[in-house]
């Protein structure tokens, strides 16, 4: 199956067709996939509901497209390469035929444990090949997978289990992460003390530990698959049946479950993968993300496998055992397309050039970035040092909610400009709006980034709360999907995304709602209230700056800070801990009680002279006090 654009001229022609006649464009692409029953209509949509349906009444199973249809010609081709955390440990290579057998075997094991079509399964696992097997086995039998990043706390897992009413959890005894080993099963046990829906826990033995197993509920992975057949008929799914729920932070404290469905997501993940990364048949492609995030779903598992590519997974971190680990792996496995986060690039920049110069990196063809806008200095380091000035950089902009890449270069077939995501993929119709919802048609302008037409990978709802989906993404501007990001368009029409305009902080490419972090801080026994904002961080892009009001000003501020950080780690996980905590006597509020985060943001950014008018505040003196004590 080849959906690839092969020149900039072809891109322009495809883009024009995709906008003039989207139904015909996406029909041509949709027909290249394997359907158990063909769809009878390409698209039905409105953004007021919102109600978006793609490939209506088409029947399929995404795993038949990701594995089965490759068996005849690519059965012996490598589907998955896994590189462990410890370079001394043996790597794993599975062909498409081997992957098929393992997915079917585990799918049968899930059925044997009572999992049925439509049941929700939470997956909390290390970055090991069995994580891919677990995801695909759920899809094989029509169960809805919800992968939770294996760095989240017990409380965060419990929230997701309770929201999705998950029937089964798949985890491991523990995970390797650099020099550390982390006990995953222990965290799951703690989470399950606050849930009622889970009937079974399947535990993979990664570290050879002996975690606490509950009789009648917990079963080892190897015991679960014992005696299972390596053939399993793929469940027939409707194009609009749920494929997975992925929880993401929003502007309220409660994480929201973004829902993606089988048909449109499949088409968009594969189409975007092939065009952005331009893989050849014999290439090795590596995305360094975690499957706990959307990037891992779309560009480690689904996009590459549906396209018949060889995809790589890595268990470890970029700096262990040293800062040359990424480049050592690229040389070892002959990686051709390399996709990582600006945070990782900036962290490696700080370790010096020798770690890169020790490796040839001759196999690399395309470099990619994901998760946040990449700054120009990091872009040039990546282009010059890693790519040797010969590999195009695809600076991809997209979201959990979009399912796949929306703005990006297409390998070497489109213009490239540092710190600019670039042009929309065919079928993607971005617009810039002003605050009143008027479209900004001129170039060299800045506005709010919205989409005026659906694409197949668009989210369908937020699980169990469709009104929240409408309010978050579709209510701000009539007949538009609002991304929550601001963007600039240059004279050539290239987009540069400049970051969030709502109450969301982007830390190392992972979004957290301010309310979610504030709720966690406020759970600390000494805290009365808090407000958090993002501020520029040289490695993470944005750091979390917390302004905290306590019942009395702490005598030992360092001790109080440690206590608050501990609460956040317990409630959400280490990934959300504040970098800076300032104790304040009060917060800047309007007379209606709304916290003026704009003011707090300017103070956190070190620009107290740019606060604007503070006369409308309930108590303007509070601001003076905060500025005086800001470090």
Number of C-alpha atoms within 10 A of each C-alpha: 12 12 16 18 21 15 14 15 12 13 19 15 13 17 19 15 16 19 15 12 11 21 18 13 19 22 16 13 15 23 12 12 22 17 20 14 13 17 20 10 14 21 18 13 13 13 19 15 15 20 13 19 22 29 25 18 18 21 22 24 25 29 25 22 21 27 25 19 17 23 18 10 10 18 19 14 19 21 27 26 21 18 23 20 23 16 14 7 9 10 13 14 17 18 19 28 19 19 23 26 18 24 26 25 22 28 32 26 23 23 15 13 16 13 22 17 17 16 18 27 29 28 26 26 29 28 26 23 21 20 23 22 21 24 28 27 27 30 27 27 26 28 25 27 27 27 27 21 21 24 21 21 22 23 21 20 28 22 17 24 26 16 17 22 18 24 20 24 24 24 27 30 25 25 25 20 17 16 11 8 11 16 17 23 26 16 22 22 16 15 19 19 11 15 17 13 15 18 15 21 28 23 25 24 17 16 14 10 12 10 16 11 16 11 7 9 12 18 18 17 19 14 13 20 18 11 11 17 15 16 15 18 12 19 19 19 26 21 26 21 18 23 27 26 26 25 26 20 21 22 17 17 16 18 20 23 24 24 25 29 26 25 31 25 27 28 27 26 25 26 25 26 25 24 23 27 26 21 23 12 12 11 18 24 30 26 24 23 22 18 28 23 19 23 25 19 23 24 26 26 25 26 27 28 23 26 23 27 26 26 24 26 26 23 20 24 18 19 16 16 14 14 21 20 18 24 19 19 17 22 16 12 15 16 23 23 23 22 23 19 21 26 25 19 19 21 17 22 19 11 14 11 15 10 18 20 13 11 17 14 22 15 16 23 22 24 23 24 25 24 25 27 23 26 15 13 13 21 21 17 17 23 18 13 14 22 21 14 13 15 20 22 30 28 32 27 24 19 20 23 21 22 27 30 27 27 26 28 28 32 26 20 18 20 16 20 17 18 19 28 26 28 24 21 23 25 24 21 18 21 21 26 22 13 11 8 15 12 14 15 11 12 15 13 13 20 21 23 24 25 19 17 18 23 26 28 25 24 23 21 25 23 20 14 11 15 14 16 22 19 11 17 20 22 19 16 18 12 17 24 25 23 21 18 16 21 23 20 23 16 11 11 14 22 27 24 24 19 16 19 14 14 17 24 28 20 23 20 18 17 19 24 22 25 20 22 27 21 18 22 29 20 16 18 12 18 18 15 18 25 22 27 27 27 23 16 15 13 19 20 21 22 23 25 23 25 24 26 21 19 12 11 15 14 8 8 13 11 10 19 18 11 16 24 22 17 19 25 23 17 22 20 20 15 15 22 22 22 14 17 22 17 22 20 15 19 27 25 20 16 11 8 11 12 16 15 18 13 23 27 19 19 22 25 15 15 13 19 9 10 14 10 9 16 10 11 20 16 16 16 13 16 22 12 14 21 19 9 10 15 11
